[in-house]
Amino acid sequence: MNLPFFLLLALPVIGAASVLVVKKASQALLVTLLAAVMTSLASLYLGALVVRLEVIEGLDGFFRADSFSVWHLILLTTAVFLPSTGYAYRYFEKGTSIDLIYAKRFGLLWLGALAAMSLALVTGNIGIMWVAIEASTLFTAFLIFRNGNAASVEAMWKYIMMCSVGVALAFIGTLLMAAAGQQAGLEGGDNLLIHKIYEVRASLKPNLALTAFIFILIGYGTKAGLAPMHNWLPDAHSQAPGPVSAMFSGFLLNTALYCILRFFPIVADERVAGVKARDLLMVFAILSIVIASVFIFFQKDAKRMLAYCSVEHMGIIAFAYSLGPIGAAAGLFHTLNHSLAKTASFFSAASLGRNLHTNALSAFTGALRQYPLYALGFAGSMLALIGVAPFSIFISEFMLVSAAAETSQYLALALFLGATSVVFLVMLKHSIAIVWGKAQAVETRHQITLKSAGIESLIIMLPLLILAVLGVWKPLYLSRFIEMASAALWSMK
């Protein structure tokens, strides 16, 4: 069944080609938005097929989609990439604030990144997965660079250098895992198919498989923003345009983490590496949470603070999965919650920064009076990110705490609670200052209200509304989808 995969990948490619022939910047942005809409619909179509058939394969395993992959695909294309594309249309003022050359470059790179990361999510071939992640690095790197200032150039090159080294390590891990599969009896190209490797996991040489996973964890972990390989992330987030920062945090990081998780059930099997693999992932997860909490305490720039918040939440998701099947539901639900909250936060922060001509958190104090939409969006998203009830991050973090306690991971749980408490206090302070603080005398644009912002109000406030609803009521079909995705991860079915 190749048609759903063809549609998913062909639509952004056709959109990227179409962007190159338009005559106006506004047209380039509209074509980009249309391609994002169509790709989102294609992901929903593929998801509907998977719900009915459980697993869909194409081209002898080159393409493979199960509930775990389509959970990420639907979430990232529909809840992250599509709103980010819509926000980009508003952020660039419908094309009036950029020239045609930049609009074409943005559309080409933007849709190219969409195609590459979608391929990473729906391929069953670990070699093609690596190629897709490498391609996404090349497409996304030049999205960081816009204004030509030295800081953005430095951020772009730091991203390219660090992620290229990381992806090179992931390549070594991929080769080692393929070799482990071959030694376990896989022939032909089967040693590159992730579900085939999973089927012979009992015959894998434990040391070789664990070594492969270490390279994969460090390699893809660099792209996922896990500490201590996260150094590129604060610079890239702070220098990139607002919609690019949102896409990085909600789509790029989750896709890289997805690649790690595809290998995790293989090595976490007791007949392979078992507890060693789980402890290894847990160490990187807790380290990410702790380091992020330390750096967030000292941040003065709003987007850099959100970048470290992304490091923290990637660590939280990885921590959930490191607990085994019992924590997978928390990890899946937290991926949804974090993606929604982070898109709203970057949209709001970028709009505030553009209107106040600075991303300094001190300048955001009292912003509610001048920019109520952006201030409420930013303050509300920060409250969601720190797990304030009724936002659903509170629920997913409570699920994580319960799973950690049930598996007796008390030291990791204590570090998690201590670090997240620091983040809670810091971001709560900033939220209070934005809403109730005294505004500084800063040159601003005209006042923007919820009514005058139009579609922008929907893009910013809808994710927060969804988070609030999910905090008090989780639909049955959503719970079932999470159960199916968790089962697909650990059974490859």
ZADREN-127547 format. One line per 5 residues: their letters; for each residue x, y, z of C-alpha. Coordinates in steps of 0.02 Angstrom, whole numbers, plus 50000, padded with zeros to 5 digits. Each point is the difference from the previous one (the first is absolute). Example, Ala and Ser with C-alpha at 12.3 -4.5 7.8 and 13.67 -1.06 7.14 Angstrom:
BEGIN
as	50615:49775:50390; 50069:50172:49967
REM end
This chain:
BEGIN
mnlpf	50000:50000:50000; 50108:50140:49933; 49874:50138:49960; 49983:50073:50177; 50189:50013:50017
fllla	50017:50074:49826; 49871:50134:50040; 50083:50041:50165; 50170:50031:49921; 49949:50063:49828
lpvig	49889:50141:50062; 50137:50101:50088; 50119:49966:49854; 49872:50063:49874; 49968:50150:50114
aasvl	50185:50039:50009; 50014:49992:49810; 49848:50113:49981; 50075:50129:50117; 50145:50024:49879
vvkka	49889:50058:49857; 49888:50127:50088; 50021:50186:49968; 49959:50075:50170; 50056:49970:50178
sqall	49819:49987:50058; 49968:49864:49871; 50152:49902:50061; 49935:50004:50178; 49825:49949:49944
vtlla	50067:49854:49899; 50102:49946:50151; 49846:50009:50109; 49896:49901:49875; 50133:49864:49991
avmts	50002:49989:50190; 49810:49981:50003; 50003:49863:49869; 50142:49907:50087; 49903:50008:50163
lasly	49849:49923:49914; 50113:49864:49927; 50065:49959:50174; 49822:49987:50065; 49957:49884:49856
lgalv	50150:49889:50039; 49952:50002:50184; 49823:49944:49961; 50068:49854:49900; 50116:49949:50142
vrlev	49860:50006:50127; 49904:49878:49890; 50144:49887:49943; 50125:50024:50146; 50155:49994:49888
iegld	50024:50062:49822; 50154:49959:49898; 50060:50052:49828; 50146:49958:49886; 50050:49845:50099
gffra	50018:50090:50166; 50078:50161:49933; 49841:50084:50063; 49921:49941:50161; 49869:50084:50107
dsfsv	49925:49940:50163; 49905:50087:50138; 50159:50067:50081; 50064:50080:49840; 49833:50074:49947
whlil	49973:50069:50175; 50156:50104:49975; 49961:50035:49817; 49824:50066:50030; 50051:50097:50154
lttav	50152:50081:49922; 49926:50041:49829; 49828:50055:50061; 50030:50073:50173; 50173:50073:49971
flpst	50049:50024:49819; 49833:50060:49932; 49973:50133:50136; 50183:50052:49981; 49974:50025:49814
gyayr	49843:50101:50032; 50093:50104:50127; 50142:50027:49876; 49875:50078:49880; 49950:50123:50136
yfekg	50177:50022:50069; 50066:50053:49830; 49848:50114:49982; 49927:49904:49852; 50163:50021:49906
tsidl	50012:50189:50015; 50146:49995:50123; 50109:49885:49893; 50059:50001:49820; 49961:49869:49869
iyakr	50171:49916:50011; 49986:49973:50187; 49819:49940:49983; 50052:49870:49871; 50148:49945:50104
fgllw	49891:49985:50154; 49865:49899:49910; 50127:49883:49920; 50094:49965:50161; 49842:49993:50106
lgala	49913:49872:49892; 50161:49905:49971; 50019:49980:50187; 49819:49940:50009; 50032:49866:49869
amsla	50162:49943:50082; 49930:49986:50175; 49840:49916:49939; 50108:49871:49912; 50095:49967:50163
lvtgn	49834:49964:50085; 49930:49879:49871; 50151:49902:49942; 50036:49826:50067; 50179:50006:49935
igimw	50127:50062:50126; 50117:50057:49861; 49865:50107:49919; 49954:50065:50172; 50178:50062:50019
vaiea	49998:50079:49826; 49838:50090:50042; 50068:50072:50162; 50159:50056:49911; 49895:50083:49865
stlft	49895:50088:50131; 50160:50075:50072; 50045:50077:49832; 49825:50067:49969; 49974:50073:50174
aflif	50173:50077:50023; 49972:50141:49878; 49830:50040:50075; 50092:50067:50152; 50090:50132:49898
rngna	49895:50150:49952; 50061:50171:50049; 50183:49975:49959; 50062:50047:50173; 50152:49915:50074
asvea	49899:49913:50136; 49885:49912:49876; 50148:49946:49892; 50086:49930:50155; 49841:49910:50054
mwkyi	49978:49924:49828; 50178:49934:49991; 49995:49935:50178; 49841:49906:49955; 50078:49929:49841
mmcsv	50162:49948:50084; 49927:49922:50157; 49855:49911:49915; 50113:49938:49860; 50117:49922:50128
gvala	49848:49928:50089; 49927:49927:49842; 50170:49927:49956; 50000:49909:50167; 49823:49940:49964
figtl	50064:49933:49833; 50130:49896:50092; 49863:49936:50115; 49891:49957:49850; 50140:49900:49921
lmaaa	50034:49908:50163; 49816:49958:50022; 49991:49937:49821; 50154:49893:50033; 49919:49932:50158
gqqag	49847:49953:49898; 50106:49915:49869; 50091:49899:50132; 49831:49950:50070; 49955:49919:49833
leggd	49919:50138:49898; 50044:49994:49816; 49990:50118:49853; 49929:50168:50049; 49903:49932:50148
nllih	50138:50053:50120; 49950:50181:49964; 49816:49974:50039; 49961:50049:50180; 49858:49875:50024
kiyev	50108:49858:49933; 50138:50043:50123; 49869:50003:50138; 49941:49825:49951; 50176:49927:50023
raslk	50043:50105:50153; 50024:49843:50107; 50143:49949:49885; 50090:50168:50001; 50169:50012:50083
pnlal	49964:50107:50154; 50163:50098:50001; 49990:50042:49815; 49817:50051:50011; 50031:50107:50154
tafif	50150:50084:49919; 49893:50039:49848; 49866:50075:50111; 50127:50110:50089; 50053:50076:49835
iligy	49818:50019:49946; 49951:50080:50166; 50142:50126:49998; 49984:50031:49813; 49813:50026:49983
gtkag	49998:50069:50178; 50103:50147:49937; 49863:50041:49875; 49866:49969:50133; 50079:50128:50117
lapmh	50042:49878:50139; 50136:50062:50119; 50146:50014:49996; 49991:50003:49809; 49873:50143:50000
nwlpd	50117:50149:49980; 49941:50046:49825; 49819:50013:50053; 49991:50163:50101; 50093:50098:49866
ahsqa	49897:49928:49857; 49834:50030:50088; 50043:50177:50050; 50063:50054:49828; 49874:49913:49887
pgpvs	49837:50084:49948; 49853:49959:50115; 49916:49868:49891; 50166:49912:49974; 50033:49993:50187
amfsg	49827:49924:50027; 50030:49869:49865; 50171:49957:50071; 49932:49973:50175; 49839:49911:49953
fllnt	50050:49901:49845; 50188:49985:49979; 50043:49948:50177; 49857:49875:50011; 50048:49921:49834
alyci	50179:49972:50058; 49940:49928:50165; 49881:49887:49903; 50150:49925:49910; 50081:49956:50167
lrffp	49840:49923:50065; 49984:49887:49848; 50161:49911:50053; 49964:50004:50187; 49881:49848:50013
ivade	50131:49893:49913; 50141:50034:50123; 49885:50019:50152; 49951:49817:49982; 50069:49899:50145
rvagv	50083:49880:49878; 50101:50144:49925; 50051:50143:50114; 49846:50014:50111; 50026:50113:50149
kardl	50163:50070:49931; 49910:50077:49852; 49860:50067:50109; 50123:50076:50123; 50100:50077:49858
lmvfa	49848:50089:49930; 49947:50051:50175; 50171:50079:50036; 49990:50111:49846; 49818:50041:50040
ilsiv	50032:50055:50179; 50159:50091:49949; 49899:50099:49873; 49869:50048:50129; 50127:50052:50131
iasvf	50113:50099:49882; 49851:50088:49923; 49936:50051:50172; 50169:50077:50043; 50013:50101:49840
iffqk	49818:50056:50000; 50032:50083:50168; 50123:50121:49920; 49915:50039:49835; 49958:50179:49953
dakrm	49941:49965:49822; 49826:49928:49976; 50041:49887:49852; 50158:49933:50083; 49897:49959:50153
laycs	49876:49905:49892; 50146:49909:49917; 50061:49935:50168; 49819:49957:50039; 50003:49891:49844
vehmg	50155:49911:50067; 49907:49970:50162; 49846:49929:49917; 50100:49889:49882; 50079:49933:50158
iiafa	49829:49973:50079; 49938:49903:49849; 50160:49894:49995; 49983:49969:50188; 49825:49932:49974
yslgp	50056:49878:49865; 50151:49945:50102; 49878:49927:50128; 49946:49871:49872; 49823:49961:49938
igaaa	49926:50069:50162; 50062:50175:49958; 49965:50000:49814; 49823:50071:50017; 50069:50147:50100
glfht	50133:50029:49868; 49875:49997:49857; 49878:50116:50088; 50139:50118:50052; 50060:50010:49820
lnhsl	49828:50063:49951; 49989:50122:50145; 50174:50072:49980; 49980:50024:49813; 49838:50098:50022
aktas	50067:50107:50141; 50166:50035:49916; 49924:50058:49836; 49888:50123:50093; 50147:50061:50105
ffsaa	50116:50032:49852; 49862:50084:49899; 49961:50116:50145; 50182:50036:50045; 50047:50034:49820
slgrn	49854:50121:49977; 50041:50090:50162; 50182:50012:49951; 49959:50066:49828; 49885:50135:50069
lhtna	50112:50048:50147; 50158:49989:49892; 50084:49886:50128; 49984:49825:50072; 50058:50055:50172
lsaft	49886:49931:50134; 50012:50164:50095; 49920:50090:49852; 49853:49878:50005; 49951:50060:50174
galrq	49826:50074:49999; 49974:49954:49817; 49819:49953:50035; 49946:50182:49989; 50073:50031:49827
yplya	49993:49826:49921; 49868:49897:50092; 49995:49859:49873; 50187:49969:49999; 50020:50028:50187
lgfag	49858:49881:50045; 50066:49874:49874; 50178:50008:50068; 49951:50000:50183; 49871:49864:49974
smlal	50119:49889:49903; 50134:50019:50134; 49873:49947:50131; 49956:49851:49891; 50183:49955:49978
igvap	50033:49996:50187; 49851:49888:50029; 49875:50117:50081; 49826:49922:50011; 49886:49986:49906
fsifi	50121:49993:49853; 50030:49820:49947; 50190:50004:50026; 49953:49982:50183; 49915:49835:49957
sefml	50143:49930:49895; 50128:50047:50133; 49891:49921:50134; 49994:49842:49893; 50190:50006:49990
vsaaa	50020:50021:50188; 49882:49853:50030; 50097:49890:49878; 50167:50047:50078; 49935:49962:50175
etsqy	49928:49835:49942; 50168:49948:49928; 50092:50059:50157; 50106:50130:49909; 50005:50110:50153
lalal	50167:50087:49969; 49953:50047:49822; 49829:50055:50062; 50077:50111:50134; 50115:50083:49873
flgat	49854:50024:49881; 49891:50081:50134; 50140:50112:50062; 50049:50061:49826; 49823:50028:49940
svvfl	49962:50096:50160; 50137:50124:49955; 49929:50021:49825; 49826:50019:50074; 50051:50145:50112
vmlkh	50101:50091:49867; 49868:49992:49864; 49860:50038:50122; 50092:50159:50048; 50011:50054:49818
siaiv	49816:49960:49971; 49949:50109:50146; 50110:50142:49941; 49926:49996:49824; 49821:50008:50063
wgkaq	50013:50110:50155; 50169:50087:49985; 50027:50182:49963; 50039:50028:49817; 50164:50084:49954
avetr	50007:50150:49884; 50039:49909:49837; 49963:50059:49824; 49862:49885:49935; 49887:49976:49852
hqitl	49813:50027:50004; 49900:49909:50130; 49946:49824:49951; 49846:49923:50078; 49924:49827:49983
ksagi	49870:50071:49880; 50121:50095:49887; 50122:49854:49987; 49873:49892:49908; 50067:49829:49950
eslii	50154:50029:50107; 49889:49990:50154; 49945:49827:49947; 50178:49940:49965; 50060:50056:50172
mlpll	49851:49966:50112; 49931:49838:49926; 50147:49892:50060; 49977:50068:50176; 49814:49966:49993
ilavl	50034:49820:49945; 50125:49978:50142; 49873:50065:50125; 49865:49882:49935; 50117:49849:50000
gvwkp	50044:50042:50180; 49822:49964:50056; 49937:49881:49866; 50097:49882:49888; 49892:49926:49862
lylsr	49988:49812:49995; 50065:49989:49822; 50156:50098:50051; 50034:49881:50144; 49978:49852:49883
fiema	50116:50076:49872; 50133:50024:50134; 49979:49818:50054; 50018:49944:49819; 50155:50107:49975
saalw	50080:49933:50158; 49963:49821:49950; 50070:50031:49825; 50163:50068:50072; 50032:49850:50110
smk	49937:49866:49882; 50041:50076:49829; 49824:49952:49945
REM end
